[in-house]
Amino acid sequence: MRSTHRKLLAAAVIILLGAGAAVYEDGIATRQRAQSAKLHVENETLATQLRQLCEGNARASTALADIREELASLESKAEEAAPAASAEIEMRVWLSRLQSMRNILSRYPELGIPELCFLSNRDWLHAAKDARFDTEEHMRQSLAALRTIGKELFLMRLSSALRRYLAITNGELPPSVLALAPYFEENIDLAIFQNYEMTATGNISKISDLSRTVTIREKTPVDETYDRRHVITGLAMTTKVKWEQ
């Protein structure tokens, strides 16, 4: 009887142990499945975050590229605007010099000459481009350069009038420069002729070296130091650097 009881007890213990083992194994399997599921969720989360990070980096790269492109565009526009701004400043300075020159001549008309009437707007601008008025010396040089333009424009016309006159008079030189006035193609202020004189007379056929002979010359300078004396040698205009009495 006791033997039977022990056998039954041993059998119960084995059953319990087997059941406990099964329960333990089921618990382990359950925990493993839970951990696996958790790891799967974590992997999915990390994958999602990685995709978002990559997408964010792509957007950031695109935005950075856009910013760089915009900056390059702005720099290009700035470079294009700089020369234009510089040119505008230079033009303002240029026009300021021109206005200064006109103001001086308006206040001191004795520094001008009638020949300035031949200057075009382009000629005035050309004279004003390098003009300086910061010192008396620079002012005198600038005004002398202006007068030179006027005298050259007049003597070009005067030499043409002289050739027309000689063609009609068979080479006979005029008694005075004023006699050439009717041979200009335009009306000329007669006051202009007062500062020029004939230095040769008679017929040009009797002049041995006409090409070197001064036929007409300027009488007096406005500024003896800086003015150039203009003459007509033979039938063409020439300019002497220094004034000669």
VMD Tcl script that draws the C-alpha trace (Angstrom):
set ca {
  {0.00 0.00 0.00}
  {2.80 2.37 0.92}
  {4.65 1.29 -2.18}
  {1.68 2.16 -4.31}
  {1.36 5.55 -2.59}
  {5.01 6.32 -3.23}
  {4.64 5.41 -6.88}
  {1.62 7.63 -7.21}
  {3.50 10.49 -5.48}
  {6.50 10.06 -7.73}
  {4.29 10.04 -10.78}
  {2.60 13.26 -9.61}
  {5.94 14.91 -9.07}
  {7.07 13.96 -12.58}
  {3.86 15.27 -14.02}
  {4.20 18.49 -12.09}
  {7.79 18.88 -13.14}
  {6.86 18.24 -16.76}
  {4.06 20.70 -16.58}
  {6.35 23.24 -14.93}
  {8.93 22.75 -17.63}
  {6.30 23.17 -20.29}
  {5.03 26.31 -18.61}
  {8.60 27.62 -18.30}
  {9.30 26.91 -21.94}
  {6.04 28.57 -22.94}
  {7.08 31.59 -20.88}
  {10.43 31.77 -22.57}
  {8.84 31.47 -25.99}
  {6.34 34.17 -25.09}
  {9.07 36.52 -23.89}
  {11.11 35.81 -27.01}
  {8.14 36.56 -29.21}
  {7.50 39.77 -27.28}
  {11.13 40.83 -27.55}
  {11.16 39.97 -31.25}
  {8.03 42.04 -31.79}
  {9.54 44.90 -29.82}
  {12.73 44.74 -31.83}
  {10.70 44.68 -35.04}
  {8.79 47.78 -33.93}
  {12.03 49.48 -32.96}
  {13.58 48.57 -36.30}
  {10.58 49.97 -38.13}
  {10.78 53.15 -36.05}
  {14.48 53.52 -36.74}
  {13.91 52.87 -40.43}
  {11.18 55.53 -40.49}
  {13.43 58.00 -38.68}
  {16.27 57.23 -41.08}
  {14.00 57.84 -44.08}
  {12.83 61.10 -42.54}
  {16.42 62.10 -41.84}
  {17.44 61.29 -45.42}
  {14.44 63.20 -46.75}
  {15.32 66.09 -44.46}
  {18.90 66.04 -45.66}
  {17.73 66.00 -49.26}
  {15.44 68.96 -48.62}
  {18.26 70.74 -46.79}
  {20.63 70.05 -49.69}
  {18.06 71.35 -52.16}
  {17.45 74.41 -50.02}
  {21.19 74.99 -49.70}
  {21.61 74.68 -53.46}
  {18.76 77.16 -53.97}
  {20.36 79.59 -51.52}
  {23.72 79.28 -53.25}
  {22.08 79.88 -56.62}
  {20.29 82.95 -55.29}
  {23.51 84.30 -53.77}
  {25.34 83.75 -57.06}
  {22.55 85.60 -58.86}
  {22.74 88.50 -56.42}
  {26.52 88.67 -56.72}
  {26.23 88.67 -60.50}
  {23.69 91.48 -60.38}
  {25.90 93.41 -57.98}
  {28.87 93.02 -60.33}
  {26.73 94.20 -63.24}
  {25.44 97.13 -61.22}
  {28.89 98.21 -60.03}
  {30.22 99.30 -63.45}
  {26.93 101.05 -64.18}
  {27.10 102.91 -60.86}
  {30.74 103.77 -61.49}
  {29.93 105.05 -64.98}
  {27.12 107.19 -63.58}
  {29.46 108.72 -60.99}
  {32.06 109.43 -63.68}
  {29.40 111.05 -65.86}
  {28.28 113.28 -63.00}
  {31.87 114.38 -62.38}
  {32.29 114.97 -66.10}
  {29.19 117.15 -66.30}
  {30.30 118.99 -63.16}
  {33.58 119.90 -64.89}
  {31.65 121.12 -67.92}
  {29.44 123.29 -65.73}
  {32.48 124.69 -63.92}
  {34.06 125.59 -67.26}
  {30.92 127.36 -68.45}
  {30.58 129.21 -65.14}
  {34.15 130.50 -65.33}
  {33.68 131.75 -68.89}
  {30.42 133.38 -67.86}
  {32.10 135.26 -65.01}
  {35.29 136.02 -66.92}
  {34.35 136.40 -70.61}
  {37.83 137.73 -71.40}
  {39.11 134.17 -70.95}
  {36.97 133.00 -73.86}
  {37.28 133.63 -77.60}
  {34.65 134.04 -80.35}
  {35.86 130.80 -81.97}
  {34.16 128.82 -79.19}
  {30.94 129.24 -81.14}
  {32.14 126.44 -83.44}
  {32.22 123.88 -80.64}
  {29.56 121.18 -80.70}
  {28.21 119.60 -77.53}
  {30.60 116.71 -78.13}
  {33.52 119.17 -78.34}
  {32.54 120.77 -75.04}
  {32.32 117.37 -73.38}
  {35.69 116.39 -74.84}
  {37.28 119.54 -73.43}
  {35.65 119.04 -70.02}
  {36.60 115.37 -69.67}
  {40.15 116.02 -68.47}
  {39.65 119.60 -67.29}
  {40.77 120.49 -63.77}
  {39.99 123.57 -61.72}
  {41.58 122.76 -58.36}
  {44.45 125.22 -58.93}
  {44.91 128.37 -61.00}
  {47.50 126.60 -63.15}
  {45.15 123.72 -63.92}
  {42.35 126.14 -64.71}
  {44.54 128.07 -67.16}
  {45.65 124.84 -68.84}
  {42.08 123.60 -69.14}
  {40.81 126.84 -70.66}
  {43.76 126.99 -73.06}
  {42.90 123.48 -74.24}
  {39.31 124.61 -74.78}
  {40.42 127.62 -76.81}
  {42.68 125.40 -78.91}
  {39.68 123.34 -80.00}
  {37.82 126.49 -81.02}
  {40.77 127.91 -82.97}
  {41.40 124.63 -84.78}
  {37.77 124.43 -85.85}
  {37.94 128.02 -87.14}
  {41.24 127.61 -89.00}
  {39.97 124.52 -90.77}
  {37.20 126.70 -92.19}
  {39.61 129.59 -92.78}
  {42.04 127.48 -94.83}
  {39.12 126.21 -96.97}
  {37.96 129.79 -97.52}
  {41.52 130.77 -98.48}
  {41.66 128.07 -101.17}
  {38.32 129.20 -102.60}
  {39.55 132.79 -102.66}
  {42.80 131.84 -104.43}
  {40.87 129.82 -106.99}
  {38.87 132.90 -107.95}
  {41.79 135.38 -107.83}
  {44.19 133.12 -109.72}
  {46.45 132.72 -106.72}
  {46.40 136.29 -105.46}
  {46.47 136.39 -101.65}
  {43.82 138.53 -99.90}
  {44.80 141.92 -98.48}
  {43.30 140.98 -95.10}
  {41.84 137.96 -93.36}
  {38.48 139.74 -93.26}
  {38.38 139.55 -97.08}
  {37.89 135.78 -96.71}
  {34.59 136.14 -94.83}
  {32.39 135.86 -97.98}
  {34.09 132.56 -98.82}
  {32.87 130.72 -95.75}
  {30.03 128.26 -96.19}
  {28.30 129.68 -93.12}
  {27.73 133.07 -91.58}
  {30.69 134.05 -89.41}
  {30.87 136.61 -86.63}
  {33.21 139.21 -88.08}
  {34.77 139.74 -84.65}
  {36.54 136.40 -85.07}
  {38.68 137.77 -87.91}
  {40.08 140.60 -85.79}
  {42.65 138.38 -84.09}
  {44.16 137.05 -87.34}
  {46.44 138.75 -89.86}
  {47.97 138.10 -93.25}
  {51.72 137.59 -93.13}
  {52.21 137.08 -96.85}
  {51.02 139.13 -99.83}
  {51.04 138.94 -103.60}
  {50.57 135.87 -105.78}
  {51.38 132.47 -104.38}
  {53.17 131.61 -107.63}
  {55.91 134.05 -106.64}
  {56.45 132.48 -103.22}
  {59.45 130.14 -103.57}
  {58.62 127.79 -100.69}
  {54.90 128.11 -100.14}
  {54.62 124.97 -98.02}
  {56.86 126.54 -95.37}
  {55.60 130.09 -95.63}
  {53.20 131.35 -92.95}
  {50.39 133.08 -94.79}
  {47.99 133.76 -91.89}
  {48.66 133.82 -88.17}
  {46.95 134.55 -84.88}
  {47.78 137.99 -83.50}
  {47.69 137.79 -79.72}
  {47.08 135.10 -77.13}
  {44.63 135.14 -74.26}
  {47.19 133.35 -72.07}
  {50.71 133.61 -73.45}
  {51.98 130.85 -71.16}
  {49.49 128.14 -72.04}
  {47.91 129.15 -75.36}
  {49.22 127.73 -78.62}
  {49.67 130.07 -81.54}
  {47.74 128.94 -84.58}
  {48.94 129.73 -88.09}
  {48.25 128.72 -91.67}
  {51.42 127.62 -93.40}
  {50.97 127.73 -97.15}
  {47.33 126.68 -97.50}
  {47.10 124.29 -94.58}
  {46.59 124.80 -90.84}
  {49.44 124.18 -88.45}
  {49.88 124.80 -84.73}
  {52.99 125.99 -82.93}
  {53.43 124.74 -79.40}
  {54.90 127.97 -78.00}
  {53.73 131.47 -78.69}
  {55.96 133.44 -81.02}
  {55.86 137.20 -81.37}
}
mol new
graphics top color blue
foreach p $ca { graphics top sphere $p radius 0.5 }
foreach p [lrange $ca 0 end-1] q [lrange $ca 1 end] { graphics top cylinder $p $q radius 0.2 }
display resetview
